């Protein structure tokens, strides 16, 4: 299932496009994960831990699962 254009954030889309131009083909969701990691790294600097990585990954997976579940409900209702 694809992410609707109206739901895409500019910052994430720019990172995705830049990576793809550099022949690092990534999906929109993975660009989102990279940005989340980058934001936490910037905030914590050298104090980033395994538990931070696990927390970010878990929240990322949960957010995307919720998004796709919501899309499925919308399509089923149509």
N, CA, C and O of each residue as an XYZ file, in Angstrom:
312
protein
N       0.850     -1.179      0.000
C       0.000      0.000      0.000
C       0.894      1.240      0.000
O       1.909      1.293      0.694
N       0.507      2.198     -0.765
C       1.283      3.425     -0.898
C       0.799      4.512      0.065
O      -0.327      4.478      0.562
N       1.683      5.467      0.308
C       1.340      6.612      1.144
C       0.735      7.675      0.226
O       1.319      8.035     -0.797
N      -0.417      8.160      0.598
C      -1.091      9.169     -0.216
C      -0.248     10.441     -0.260
O       0.409     10.798      0.718
N      -0.275     11.110     -1.392
C       0.489     12.347     -1.576
C       0.112     13.372     -0.512
O       0.982     14.054      0.029
N      -1.177     13.483     -0.211
C      -1.629     14.480      0.774
C      -1.090     14.191      2.177
O      -1.036     15.088      3.018
N      -0.697     12.953      2.428
C      -0.189     12.573      3.748
C       1.325     12.698      3.868
O       1.872     12.541      4.960
N       1.996     12.972      2.781
C       3.464     13.030      2.790
C       3.959     14.358      3.348
O       3.406     15.422      3.071
N       5.018     14.256      4.140
C       5.652     15.457      4.702
C       6.821     15.846      3.803
O       7.569     14.994      3.323
N       6.958     17.138      3.590
C       7.971     17.663      2.678
C       9.384     17.222      3.073
O      10.159     16.798      2.216
N       9.720     17.317      4.345
C      11.060     16.978      4.825
C      11.409     15.514      4.516
O      12.522     15.210      4.088
N      10.464     14.634      4.732
C      10.687     13.204      4.486
C      10.800     12.950      2.990
O      11.660     12.186      2.554
N       9.954     13.573      2.215
C       9.970     13.378      0.766
C      11.274     13.888      0.162
O      11.816     13.260     -0.748
N      11.789     15.022      0.653
C      13.062     15.541      0.151
C      14.206     14.570      0.441
O      15.051     14.335     -0.422
N      14.236     14.010      1.640
C      15.280     13.041      1.968
C      15.161     11.816      1.068
O      16.167     11.324      0.558
N      13.947     11.322      0.869
C      13.734     10.156      0.011
C      14.225     10.427     -1.405
O      14.915      9.598     -1.999
N      13.865     11.595     -1.947
C      14.282     11.930     -3.312
C      15.797     12.086     -3.409
O      16.403     11.626     -4.376
N      16.416     12.730     -2.418
C      17.868     12.912     -2.428
C      18.584     11.560     -2.383
O      19.551     11.344     -3.112
N      18.117     10.671     -1.544
C      18.717      9.328     -1.470
C      18.561      8.590     -2.789
O      19.498      7.944     -3.258
N      17.395      8.683     -3.381
C      17.163      8.011     -4.658
C      18.037      8.586     -5.775
O      18.503      7.843     -6.639
N      18.261      9.898     -5.764
C      19.145     10.507     -6.763
C      20.587     10.050     -6.580
O      21.356      9.997     -7.540
N      20.947      9.721     -5.350
C      22.291      9.230     -5.057
C      22.368      7.705     -5.197
O      23.319      7.073     -4.738
N      21.354      7.135     -5.836
C      21.252      5.695     -6.086
C      21.188      4.871     -4.810
O      21.653      3.732     -4.757
N      20.605      5.470     -3.791
C      20.324      4.784     -2.535
C      18.806      4.681     -2.455
O      18.160      5.469     -1.765
N      18.251      3.725     -3.150
C      16.801      3.623     -3.263
C      16.138      3.270     -1.945
O      16.295      2.157     -1.445
N      15.401      4.212     -1.384
C      14.672      3.963     -0.139
C      13.221      4.374     -0.319
O      12.892      5.231     -1.139
N      12.376      3.747      0.458
C      10.949      4.065      0.439
C      10.681      5.234      1.384
O      11.515      5.588      2.217
N       9.515      5.813      1.234
C       9.115      6.954      2.059
C       9.188      6.612      3.545
O       9.678      7.409      4.345
N       8.697      5.418      3.916
C       8.694      5.027      5.323
C      10.114      4.958      5.891
O      10.336      5.323      7.046
N      11.072      4.494      5.091
C      12.441      4.404      5.574
C      13.085      5.781      5.716
O      13.900      6.003      6.612
N      12.717      6.699      4.831
C      13.183      8.079      4.973
C      12.646      8.668      6.282
O      13.345      9.408      6.975
N      11.414      8.335      6.604
C      10.825      8.776      7.877
C      11.628      8.233      9.056
O      11.910      8.967     10.003
N      11.994      6.964      9.007
C      12.783      6.367     10.084
C      14.141      7.044     10.216
O      14.595      7.302     11.330
N      14.789      7.331      9.102
C      16.095      8.009      9.133
C      15.968      9.372      9.785
O      16.816      9.755     10.592
N      14.925     10.106      9.447
C      14.735     11.439     10.041
C      14.481     11.332     11.538
O      15.002     12.132     12.315
N      13.687     10.352     11.946
C      13.444     10.164     13.388
C      14.748      9.860     14.123
O      14.999     10.391     15.204
N      15.569      9.008     13.532
C      16.862      8.681     14.139
C      17.758      9.906     14.194
O      18.399     10.173     15.211
N      17.798     10.644     13.103
C      18.627     11.845     13.021
C      18.213     12.878     14.075
O      19.067     13.500     14.706
N      16.914     13.055     14.260
C      16.432     14.014     15.258
C      16.855     13.602     16.669
O      17.275     14.438     17.469
N      16.739     12.301     16.966
C      17.124     11.823     18.303
C      18.634     11.926     18.499
O      19.096     12.299     19.577
N      19.405     11.597     17.459
C      20.861     11.714     17.548
C      21.275     13.160     17.809
O      22.166     13.425     18.616
N      20.630     14.077     17.126
C      20.921     15.503     17.297
C      20.614     15.946     18.725
O      21.364     16.716     19.325
N      19.499     15.447     19.259
C      19.071     15.819     20.604
C      19.989     15.230     21.679
O      20.378     15.925     22.618
N      20.332     13.950     21.537
C      21.101     13.258     22.575
C      22.610     13.323     22.382
O      23.377     13.025     23.297
N      23.020     13.707     21.206
C      24.437     13.750     20.845
C      25.073     12.392     21.111
O      24.611     11.399     20.549
N      26.095     12.302     21.931
C      26.793     11.040     22.159
C      26.111     10.107     23.137
O      26.649      9.041     23.436
N      24.952     10.470     23.642
C      24.281      9.650     24.653
C      23.179      8.760     24.061
O      22.332      8.251     24.795
N      23.189      8.579     22.760
C      22.223      7.708     22.090
C      22.505      6.267     22.508
O      23.655      5.828     22.506
N      21.452      5.537     22.866
C      21.642      4.165     23.365
C      20.832      3.169     22.535
O      20.024      3.548     21.687
N      21.067      1.911     22.800
C      20.311      0.852     22.140
C      18.824      1.009     22.450
O      17.982      0.833     21.569
N      18.505      1.338     23.687
C      17.093      1.497     24.044
C      16.456      2.663     23.279
O      15.266      2.611     22.968
N      17.222      3.706     22.973
C      16.691      4.797     22.146
C      16.357      4.273     20.749
O      15.297      4.573     20.198
N      17.271      3.490     20.189
C      17.044      2.922     18.868
C      15.829      2.015     18.834
O      15.027      2.068     17.901
N      15.696      1.178     19.865
C      14.551      0.265     19.946
C      13.249      1.052     20.087
O      12.251      0.732     19.441
N      13.264      2.073     20.928
C      12.069      2.900     21.129
C      11.638      3.570     19.822
O      10.457      3.563     19.473
N      12.601      4.145     19.107
C      12.293      4.822     17.842
C      11.734      3.824     16.836
O      10.738      4.097     16.165
N      12.380      2.671     16.737
C      11.940      1.665     15.763
C      10.539      1.147     16.093
O       9.706      0.993     15.200
N      10.283      0.883     17.360
C       8.961      0.395     17.777
C       7.879      1.427     17.461
O       6.835      1.079     16.910
N       8.121      2.689     17.805
C       7.147      3.762     17.562
C       6.923      3.941     16.063
O       5.792      4.139     15.619
N       8.001      3.872     15.286
C       7.921      4.004     13.832
C       7.049      2.895     13.244
O       6.160      3.162     12.435
N       7.308      1.648     13.653
C       6.516      0.527     13.150
C       5.047      0.671     13.533
O       4.158      0.416     12.721
N       4.802      1.080     14.768
C       3.445      1.261     15.266
C       2.718      2.360     14.474
O       1.568      2.182     14.071
N       3.389      3.482     14.257
C       2.777      4.590     13.512
C       2.398      4.169     12.094
O       1.312      4.493     11.614
N       3.299      3.443     11.424
C       3.010      3.029     10.055
C       1.942      1.941     10.011
O       1.130      1.915      9.086
N       1.930      1.060     10.976
C       0.884      0.041     11.029
C      -0.478      0.713     11.205
O      -1.451      0.340     10.550
N      -0.537      1.704     12.092
C      -1.781      2.454     12.293
C      -2.210      3.171     11.016
O      -3.394      3.187     10.677
N      -1.247      3.764     10.308
C      -1.558      4.465      9.062
C      -2.173      3.511      8.043
O      -3.209      3.812      7.451
N      -1.534      2.361      7.842
C      -2.025      1.409      6.844
C      -3.339      0.759      7.278
O      -4.193      0.470      6.440
N      -3.503      0.530      8.570
C      -4.788      0.017      9.067
C      -5.908      1.007      8.767
O      -7.000      0.621      8.350
N      -5.623      2.277      8.983
C      -6.607      3.333      8.727
C      -6.941      3.406      7.235
O      -8.101      3.585      6.865
N      -5.927      3.267      6.385
C      -6.146      3.269      4.933
C      -7.024      2.090      4.519
O      -7.909      2.234      3.675
N      -6.778      0.939      5.110
C      -7.574     -0.259      4.801
C      -9.033     -0.066      5.194
O      -9.939     -0.446      4.453
N      -9.253      0.527      6.362
C     -10.615      0.786      6.818
C     -11.331      1.720      5.857
O     -12.504      1.521      5.540
N     -10.613      2.746      5.396
C     -11.183      3.722      4.472
C     -11.541      3.053      3.151
O     -12.601      3.320      2.585
N     -10.663      2.184      2.660
C     -10.919      1.500      1.392
C     -12.068      0.505      1.538
O     -12.888      0.365      0.631
N     -12.130     -0.186      2.676
C     -13.208     -1.153      2.908
C     -14.559     -0.472      2.992
O     -15.573     -1.042      2.588
N     -14.580      0.750      3.515
C     -15.828      1.491      3.658
C     -16.333      2.028      2.315
O     -17.511      2.356      2.175
N     -15.449      2.113      1.346
C     -15.823      2.674      0.027
C     -16.664      1.737     -0.772
O     -17.055      2.061     -1.893
